[in-house]
Amino acid sequence: MIEDAQNYANYMCYIASNASSHMTNWKDFLDLAEKHNGATQLLNEATKSQNSVEQIRKKFENNINSKKETLYDSQIKYLSKLNLLFGSDFHLKG
């Protein structure tokens, strides 16, 4: 379960870090374009950053469910072992 939880958390951090970086770039390019009278190259870079955020969002949506399922399965197995060891009912809230 620990390994699956770490994989899930690492994936979430990876996605968040990449999205944050591209969103910062997007804002910076827009701010610079505004200061330089809508410079085309800066606006193009802002658009690229915005497109990168969208690609990251799609990647997240395409991959998160399998990671959630893997973690959930690990949690169920772990709770089953706790139940065997301690004779108590442990439940996940779904």
Disulfide bonds with the S-S distance in Angstrom:
none
